[in-house]
Amino acid sequence: MNNIKSQFSIKDLENLTGIKAHTIRIWEKRYNLLEPKRTDTNIRYYDLANFQKLLNVSYLNNNGYKISKITTIDEDKIPQLVREIASKNDTDNHAVNALKLAMLNFDQALFYNTYESLLKEKSFRSIFYDVFIPMLTDMGMLWQTDTITPAHEHFITTLIRQKILVNTEKIQSKHVNNSKKTFVLYLPDNEIHELGLMFINYEIVSNGYHSIFLGPSVPLNSLTDIQNYYDDIIFVSYFTVKPEKENLSDYIDTFNKVILKKSSNTKFWVLGRMLSYLNLEDLPNNMKAFGSIKELVEEL
């Protein structure tokens, strides 16, 4: 238990649960909902039990239970009530909360149990869109606000990566490729955030196309070799943090000159938050930007 994040500020609780700090304070004073502790230097903090309780209270509140009613329920019965409601409806939000707990506690068993429970009712594709993407979106904000550490991020993304790989392999082992079109998926130099690209690869393979997944940090000159082997290529990339905004235009210009102009049958599909720094109307011919994974998949 030594590696578990066990102390939370009220700002941490706000970031993790979505409940405003002001509301938490009101619930705390009016209903004695939480019992904050104090450090040796008299700084208030909340322990893991407080955090878990607030997650459950938030869930019940979002499902129609008034806070005044929740505070009358025996504390040991609240988790059971949450599980009962989650088994009937709104399992996605409950699963996202469970994955947050798994991440904070470095709890592999909780991750696997949550995933297997979801798999009874959902396909892997639905789990990724309905649970993993909201979880990863929340995680980005939690990391930026120092609520979690890079170790937490690596832990949960590694587990999600495993699920993408297993499900991709299932399809590839049965797939007979008759497609003349080849997708080449890569991330630019020093870009390592590959989960989105890995899931796009899963979708491409699921749709019966030939896919070559090159992975993170691929230099442009490595891509030209592939054009010697295939005539109809769509390169796909995901710009999460790279190229940096001051280098974006140069990167696009170089890709156009070195890759796209080499063959009229070559296209470039790209998505990611770094695109917000580009004027998309000025993109070269045969290059297309997408606002989301779903938008790109609809183009397949």
C-alpha positions in Angstrom: 0.0 0.0 0.0 3.0 2.3 0.2 2.7 3.5 -3.4 -1.0 4.5 -3.1 -1.9 8.1 -3.2 -3.6 8.5 0.1 -3.8 12.2 0.7 -6.1 14.5 -1.3 -6.6 18.2 -1.2 -10.1 19.5 -1.8 -9.0 20.6 -5.2 -8.0 17.0 -5.9 -11.4 15.8 -4.9 -13.0 18.4 -7.2 -10.8 17.2 -10.1 -11.5 13.6 -9.5 -15.2 13.6 -8.9 -16.4 16.7 -10.8 -18.0 18.1 -7.6 -17.1 21.7 -7.0 -15.0 22.4 -3.9 -17.7 24.8 -2.7 -20.3 22.1 -2.8 -18.0 19.6 -1.0 -17.5 22.2 1.8 -21.3 22.7 2.1 -22.0 18.9 2.3 -19.2 18.6 4.8 -20.5 21.3 7.1 -24.2 20.7 6.7 -24.3 16.9 6.6 -20.9 15.9 8.1 -20.4 14.0 4.9 -16.6 13.9 5.0 -14.1 14.0 7.8 -10.9 15.8 6.7 -7.7 15.3 8.6 -4.8 17.6 9.2 -1.1 17.2 8.6 1.5 18.0 11.3 1.6 21.5 9.9 -2.2 21.8 10.2 -3.0 21.5 6.5 -6.4 19.9 5.8 -6.4 16.8 3.6 -8.8 13.9 2.8 -7.8 10.3 2.9 -8.6 7.5 0.4 -11.8 6.5 2.3 -13.1 10.1 2.0 -12.4 10.0 -1.8 -14.1 6.7 -2.3 -17.1 7.8 -0.3 -17.4 11.0 -2.3 -17.3 9.1 -5.6 -20.2 6.9 -4.4 -22.1 9.9 -3.0 -21.6 11.7 -6.3 -22.8 8.7 -8.2 -26.0 8.4 -6.1 -26.6 12.1 -6.4 -26.3 11.9 -10.2 -28.9 9.1 -10.2 -31.6 11.1 -8.4 -30.8 10.7 -4.7 -30.8 13.9 -2.8 -27.9 14.5 -0.6 -30.1 14.8 2.5 -31.4 11.2 1.7 -27.9 9.9 1.1 -26.6 11.0 4.4 -29.3 8.9 6.2 -28.1 5.7 4.5 -25.7 3.5 6.6 -22.2 4.2 5.4 -21.4 0.5 4.8 -24.5 0.1 2.6 -23.7 3.0 0.2 -21.2 1.0 -2.0 -23.8 -1.9 -2.2 -26.5 0.6 -3.4 -24.1 2.0 -5.9 -23.4 -1.4 -7.3 -27.1 -2.2 -7.5 -27.9 0.9 -9.5 -24.9 0.5 -11.7 -26.0 -3.0 -12.6 -29.3 -1.6 -13.9 -28.2 1.5 -15.6 -25.5 4.1 -16.2 -22.7 1.5 -15.9 -20.4 3.7 -17.9 -20.0 6.4 -15.3 -19.6 3.8 -12.6 -16.9 2.0 -14.6 -15.0 5.3 -15.2 -15.0 5.9 -11.4 -13.9 2.3 -10.8 -11.0 2.8 -13.3 -10.0 6.0 -11.5 -9.8 4.0 -8.3 -7.8 1.3 -10.0 -5.4 3.9 -11.3 -4.9 5.7 -8.0 -4.4 2.4 -6.2 -2.3 0.7 -8.9 -5.0 -2.0 -8.6 -4.8 -4.4 -11.6 -7.5 -6.7 -10.2 -10.0 -3.9 -10.0 -9.2 -2.9 -13.6 -9.6 -6.5 -14.9 -12.8 -7.0 -12.9 -14.3 -3.8 -14.2 -13.4 -4.6 -17.8 -14.8 -8.2 -17.6 -18.0 -6.8 -16.1 -18.4 -4.4 -19.0 -17.6 -7.1 -21.5 -20.7 -9.0 -20.5 -22.9 -6.2 -22.0 -20.6 -4.3 -24.4 -18.3 -5.0 -27.3 -14.7 -4.0 -26.9 -15.4 -1.1 -29.4 -18.2 0.2 -27.2 -16.0 -0.1 -24.0 -13.3 2.0 -25.7 -15.6 4.8 -26.8 -18.0 4.8 -23.8 -15.5 4.2 -21.0 -11.9 4.3 -21.9 -12.1 7.6 -23.9 -13.9 9.4 -21.0 -11.4 7.9 -18.6 -8.4 9.1 -20.6 -9.9 12.5 -21.1 -10.3 12.9 -17.3 -6.9 11.5 -16.8 -5.3 14.2 -18.9 -6.8 16.9 -16.8 -5.9 15.1 -13.6 -2.3 14.8 -14.7 -2.1 18.5 -15.7 -3.4 19.5 -12.3 -0.9 17.3 -10.4 -3.7 15.2 -8.9 -2.0 12.1 -10.4 1.6 11.3 -11.2 3.1 10.0 -14.4 3.3 6.6 -12.7 -0.5 6.5 -12.5 -0.8 7.4 -16.1 1.7 4.8 -17.3 0.0 2.1 -15.1 -3.5 2.6 -16.5 -2.5 3.2 -20.1 -0.4 0.0 -20.1 -3.5 -2.0 -19.1 -5.6 -0.3 -21.8 -2.9 -0.9 -24.4 -2.9 -4.6 -23.5 -6.6 -4.8 -24.3 -6.2 -3.0 -27.6 -3.4 -5.4 -28.6 -5.3 -8.5 -27.6 -8.5 -7.5 -29.5 -6.5 -6.4 -32.6 -4.7 -9.7 -32.6 -8.0 -11.6 -32.5 -9.1 -9.9 -35.7 -5.7 -10.1 -37.4 -5.5 -13.9 -36.8 -8.7 -14.4 -38.8 -8.3 -11.7 -41.3 -7.7 -12.4 -45.0 -6.5 -9.2 -46.7 -8.0 -8.5 -50.1 -7.6 -4.8 -49.9 -5.5 -2.9 -52.4 -5.4 0.1 -50.0 -2.7 0.2 -47.3 -2.8 2.2 -44.1 0.5 3.1 -42.5 0.1 4.3 -38.9 2.9 6.2 -37.1 3.7 9.0 -34.6 6.2 11.7 -35.4 9.5 12.1 -33.7 9.3 12.2 -29.9 5.5 11.6 -29.9 4.8 8.7 -27.6 1.1 8.9 -26.9 0.0 5.9 -29.0 -3.3 4.7 -27.5 -5.5 6.6 -29.9 -3.4 5.5 -32.9 -3.5 1.9 -31.7 -7.3 1.9 -31.5 -7.5 3.5 -35.0 -5.4 0.5 -36.1 -7.9 -1.8 -34.5 -10.7 -0.1 -36.4 -8.9 -0.2 -39.7 -8.1 -3.9 -39.3 -11.8 -4.5 -38.3 -12.9 -2.9 -41.5 -10.9 -5.4 -43.6 -8.0 -3.1 -44.6 -4.3 -3.8 -44.8 -2.6 -2.0 -41.9 1.1 -1.4 -41.0 1.5 -0.1 -37.5 4.9 1.6 -37.0 4.3 3.0 -33.6 5.8 6.1 -31.9 8.7 8.4 -32.8 9.1 7.6 -36.5 11.3 10.0 -38.6 9.9 11.1 -42.0 12.7 9.5 -44.0 11.6 6.1 -42.7 8.2 6.5 -44.4 9.5 7.0 -47.9 10.8 3.4 -48.0 7.2 2.1 -47.6 6.2 3.9 -50.8 8.5 1.5 -52.7 6.3 -1.4 -51.7 2.7 -0.2 -52.0 0.9 2.0 -54.6 -2.2 3.1 -52.7 -1.2 4.4 -49.2 -2.9 6.4 -46.5 -0.6 7.5 -43.8 -2.3 8.1 -40.4 -0.8 10.0 -37.5 -1.9 11.5 -34.2 -0.4 14.8 -33.1 -1.0 14.9 -29.3 2.1 16.9 -28.2 4.4 16.8 -31.2 5.3 18.4 -33.5 5.4 21.5 -31.3 3.3 24.4 -32.5 6.3 26.4 -33.8 7.4 23.4 -35.9 4.0 22.2 -37.2 3.9 24.2 -40.4 7.4 23.1 -41.3 6.5 19.5 -40.6 3.4 19.6 -42.8 5.4 21.3 -45.6 8.1 18.7 -45.4 5.7 15.8 -45.4 4.0 17.2 -48.4 7.3 17.6 -50.4 8.9 14.3 -49.3 5.9 12.0 -49.1 2.7 13.3 -50.7 4.2 14.7 -53.9 6.1 11.5 -54.5 2.8 9.8 -55.5 -0.7 11.1 -56.3 -2.1 7.9 -54.7 -0.7 8.8 -51.3 -2.8 10.5 -48.7 -2.3 11.8 -45.1 -4.9 11.6 -42.4 -4.1 13.3 -39.1 -5.8 14.1 -35.9 -4.8 15.3 -32.4 -5.0 18.5 -30.3 -1.9 20.0 -31.9 -4.0 20.6 -35.0 -5.7 23.5 -33.2 -2.5 25.5 -33.9 -2.9 25.0 -37.7 -5.1 26.8 -40.3 -6.7 23.7 -41.6 -7.9 25.4 -44.8 -4.2 25.7 -45.8 -3.5 22.0 -45.6 -2.0 20.5 -48.8 -3.9 18.4 -51.2 -4.3 14.7 -50.2 -4.1 15.7 -46.5 -7.2 15.6 -44.3 -7.6 16.6 -40.6 -10.1 14.9 -38.3 -11.6 16.1 -35.0 -12.0 12.7 -33.4 -11.3 9.0 -33.8 -15.0 8.4 -34.6 -14.9 11.0 -37.4 -11.9 9.3 -38.9 -13.4 5.8 -38.6 -16.5 7.0 -40.4 -14.3 7.9 -43.4 -13.1 4.3 -43.8 
